Amino acid sequence: MTTESPRWFKSSYSSNGGECIEVATNLVASCGTVPVRDSKNPFGPVLDVTAGAFASFVTSVKAGGFSAV
């Protein structure tokens, strides 16, 4: 268990269009997870994603695996 707090950040690609998430990658080493939250609701629920799953997601996004709706 860690007492380290998440350091949240939003992508520099975010154009502030209201559909942004924030992640806290500083907990990967100590917890093995990447917390993810809705940037519009910073006190709302947080989804803890395993570091491996988050890395796979980022790789898929970069490869064009998801299309904009």
C-alpha positions as CSV (number, residue, x, y, z in Angstrom):
1,M,0.0,0.0,0.0
2,T,1.2,3.5,-0.7
3,T,0.4,6.9,0.7
4,E,1.4,8.6,-2.5
5,S,-1.3,10.8,-3.9
6,P,-2.2,10.8,-7.6
7,R,-0.7,13.7,-9.7
8,W,-3.4,14.2,-12.3
9,F,-2.8,15.5,-15.7
10,K,-4.7,16.0,-18.9
11,S,-3.2,15.4,-22.4
12,S,-1.7,18.3,-24.2
13,Y,-3.9,17.2,-27.2
14,S,-7.0,18.1,-25.2
15,S,-8.8,21.0,-26.8
16,N,-11.0,21.5,-23.7
17,G,-14.0,20.2,-25.7
18,G,-15.6,18.8,-22.5
19,E,-14.8,15.1,-23.3
20,C,-11.5,14.8,-21.5
21,I,-10.0,12.4,-19.0
22,E,-7.2,12.9,-16.6
23,V,-4.6,10.2,-15.6
24,A,-2.1,9.8,-12.8
25,T,0.9,7.9,-14.1
26,N,2.9,8.5,-11.0
27,L,1.4,5.5,-9.3
28,V,2.5,2.9,-11.8
29,A,5.7,2.0,-9.9
30,S,4.2,1.9,-6.4
31,C,0.8,0.4,-7.2
32,G,1.0,-1.0,-10.8
33,T,-2.1,1.0,-11.8
34,V,-3.0,4.1,-13.7
35,P,-5.9,5.9,-12.1
36,V,-8.3,7.5,-14.7
37,R,-11.0,10.1,-14.0
38,D,-13.4,12.5,-15.8
39,S,-11.8,15.9,-15.9
40,K,-15.2,17.6,-15.5
41,N,-15.8,15.7,-12.2
42,P,-12.5,15.6,-10.2
43,F,-14.3,14.4,-7.1
44,G,-16.2,11.7,-8.9
45,P,-15.3,8.0,-9.3
46,V,-11.8,6.9,-10.3
47,L,-11.1,3.9,-12.5
48,D,-7.9,2.1,-11.6
49,V,-6.5,0.5,-14.8
50,T,-3.5,-1.9,-14.7
51,A,-0.4,-0.5,-16.2
52,G,-0.3,-3.2,-18.9
53,A,-3.9,-2.6,-19.9
54,F,-3.3,1.2,-20.1
55,A,-0.2,0.7,-22.2
56,S,-2.2,-1.5,-24.6
57,F,-4.9,1.1,-24.8
58,V,-2.4,3.9,-25.6
59,T,-0.7,1.7,-28.2
60,S,-4.1,1.0,-29.9
61,V,-5.0,4.7,-29.9
62,K,-1.7,5.6,-31.5
63,A,-2.2,2.9,-34.1
64,G,-5.6,4.3,-35.0
65,G,-7.5,1.5,-33.4
66,F,-10.3,3.8,-32.3
67,S,-12.3,6.2,-34.5
68,A,-13.9,9.4,-33.4
69,V,-17.7,9.3,-33.3
